[in-house]
Amino acid sequence: MTPDSSGDLSRLLSAHRSTMVTIIAVVLATDAAVMIRSVRRAELPLSVTLVAAAIVIVAATVVVVLDTGKPIHTYAAVFVASAGAVATLIASDQVTAELDANTSVWTAYTGGSALAMLVLRGRNILAWTGTGATWLAVVLASDGNPTVYVQAIVPLVNVAIAAAFAAIMRPTLRSLHELEVESTARAVKQARLDAQNAERKRQLDRLDRRARPMLERIAAAVPFQPDEREECRLLEAELRDELRAPTPPPPASYTHLRAHETRQDIVCRLLL
């Protein structure tokens, strides 16, 4: 994560898959409504260029929302930034008819929506660059129509609104990010303490189960046989080794050892 990513909306946009799907659905529905309105008012026929331009816009919208980078990866951001201009140039034969019908240039509007999302994903410079490229593409495709300069600022308005919203939300998002980091650190610390306490309790319970019978016999002054004294010394050594070891061995290991060790092994272990 880059230093500035804690203050953009990437974390919120990519937090839940349902949120991302909802955003894509809302944006694409709005784009489709604008596109259908413009096509109908300009009486444009369904053509290959129209479909190709729509595919570019849909791809850019999906990429800007689904990209996992925080902020969005550079290659994805470049594609989204160029989508509006590319779609406008693909459908350049329709721009003049849209302007003559006094309706929106749908590629500029839908490209502006993707650029606004790009601002929210933390790529302001690329978003503004894409805005300029889209404006230039609309002007070039207009064949000198006098209303083009008004229509071409639609992406600029979208990006400006998104930039203002992001600037207002940035301090709040940074505070939320800091609270999340602190909460995670506290949770990790608590989990470590719980694990230590659980391990300590496990060792004490095991010590109690194994040593209590011998200790009760000692407290009751019950005499021990020689083999029982040796068993006590062996038990003491085993428990001491377990408490000192960084990772306690499994309980069966000592049983296996005692079944195979000789008297010399016992002496060596007690000396250690």
N, C-alpha and C positions, 0 to 999 in steps of 0.2 A: 504494500500500500504506500502510495506517495504521501508526502507530508500534507498536501492539501486535500486528500481524499476524505478525511474525517469531516470536512465541512461541506461536501456536496451531497446530492441526493442518491448517489449510487448505492449506498448501503440500504436505503429504504426501498429503492426500486428493485433490488435483487434479493431482498430478504425472504420473500415467499413466492413460490411459483404461481399461486393463485393471483397474487398482486400483479405479477408480470403479464399473465394472460389477460387480466382485466384491462390493464393499460393498453395492451396491443389491440384488444377488441374495441375499446372506446375510440382510440386514435384512428384506427382503420375505418370504423363506422363513420366518423366525422369526415374523414378524407373521401370516403365513397359518396357521402351526401353532397359534398362540394363538387366532386367530379361529375356526378350525374346531373346536378343542376346546371353546371357550365356547359356540358355536352348538349343538354336539351335546349338551353336558351340559344346556343350558337348553332344548333341544328347540325352537329358534327356526326358524320357516319362512323360506325364502328370499324376501325382500321387496325392494321398491324402495328403502326406507330403508337396508337393510343394504348393498345394492350401492352406493348413493350415498356412504355413510359410508366404505366400503372404497376407493372412488375418491379421496376426499379424502385419506385416509391414504397411498395409493400416490403420489399427486401430490406430497404434502409430502415423502415420502422421496426421490423422484427429484430434486426441486428442491434439497433441502438438500445433496445430494451433488454434483449436476452444476453448480450455480451457480458461475460463474467468479470471483466476487469473493473478495478476501482481506483481511479476512474476508468472509463472505457478504453480498450486497447487502441493504440495509434492507428493501426491498419484499418480497424473497424470504423474509427472516427473519421478517417480520410474518406472512406467509402460513403458514409452518411453525409459528410459535408459536401460531397460532390454530387449526391443523388439528385437534388433539385435542379441543378444546372444541366446534368446529363439528361434527365427526363424532359426538361424544357426543350433542349436541342433535338431530342428524338422526335418529340411532337411539335416541332417548330412550324409545321404546316397548318397547325390548328390555332396558333396564338393570335394571328390577325383576326380570324373569325370570332374568337372569344372577345377580343377588344372591340370589334365593331358591334357586337351584341351587348356591350356594356355589362359583361359578366366577368367573374373572376377567372384569371389564368390558373386553372386547377393545379397544374404542375408546380407553380410558384407557391400556392397556398399549402399544398400537401408537403412539398419540400421544406417549407418553413416550419411545419409541425415537427418534422424529423429534426430540423436544426434546433428547435426549441428544446426537444428532448436531449439533444446533444449537449446543450448548455447545462441541463440538469444532471447530466452524467459527468460534468467536470471538465469539459473541453471547450472553453469559451472562445479561445483564439480561432480554433478550427471552425467553430460555429459561425463566427463573424466572417471568416474567410469564405465559407460556403454561402453566406447571405450575399456577399458581394458578387460571387460567381453566379448565383441564381439571378440576381438583378441584371447582371450583364447579359446573361443568356436570354432573358425575356426581352431586353432592349434589342439585341441582335436579331431575334426572331420576329420582331413586331413590324418590320418593313416601314418604320418611320411613323407609326400611328401616334398621334399626339397624347393619347391617354396612357401610353405605356409607362411613363414615369410614375404615375400614381399607382397603377396596378403592380408595378415591380417592387414597391416598398412593402408589400404584404409580408414577405419573409422577414423583413427588418423589424416590423411591428411584433411579429411572433417571437422573434429572438430577444427583442428588447424586453418584452413582458416576462419571458422566462428568466432572463438575466436579473431583472429586478426582484422577481420572486426568490431566486436562488440567493441573491445577496441578503434579502431579509431573513431567509431561513438559515443561513450559514452559521450565525452564532448559536442558535438553538441546536443545530445538528452537532456542532462541536461539543456543546455541553452534554448532549446525549451520548456522544462517543466517549467522552471522558468518564461519564457515569458507568457506561458499559465496561470500560477497561477496569475501573476500580472494583466493580461488582465481580468481574471475572477473577481478578487477583484475590479478592476476599474468598471467593468460592474455592479457588485452588488451595489457598492457605488452610481453609477449614477442612477440605478433603484430606490434606496432608496430616493435619492434627488428628482427624478421625481415624485415619489409617494407622498412625503411630499408637493411638490409644487402643485400637482394636488389637494390634499386634502385642502390645504390652499386656493387655488383659488375657490374650490367648496364652502367652508364656506363663503368666502368673497362675492361670487355671491349670495348666499342664504341670507346673511345679507343685501346685497344691495336691493334685491327684497322685503324683508319683511319690512325693516326699512325706505326705501326711501320715501314711501308715507307719513309716519308720519313726517319724517324730513322736507319734503317740506312744509307740513302744518305749522310746527313750524316756519320755515324760513319765510313763508308768513304771520305770525302773525294771522293765522286763529284761532279763539277761539274754544276750545274743550268743548264738553259736559262732564258731570261727568262720564258717562259710557265710553266715549272715553279716558278720562284720565286713567281710570282703565285698559282699553285695552292697553294703552301705557306702563303702569307699568308692566303688565303681559308680554307684548312683550319684554320689556327690560330684565326681569328675565329669560325668555326663551332663548333669545340670549346669555345672560351671561352664563347660564348653558351649552349651546351647546359648546361655545368656551372653557369653562373650562374642559368639560368632555373628558376623554381619547378617547372614541369612541362615536361620535355623534349619538344620537338616531334617528330612522327613522322619517321623517317629519310627518307622520300620528299619531305618539304617542301623540303629544301635542294637536292635534285636538281632539283625543279621550279623553284626560285628561280634556280639557276645557269643553267638552260636559257633563262630569259627576261630575266635582268638585263643591263644595259648596263655599259660601263666606268665611267660616272658612278655607277651603283649600287654597283659594287665599291668605288670610292674612298670613298663615303659610309659603307659598312658598315665598312671598315677604320678610318676616322676615329672611328666610334662605338666 
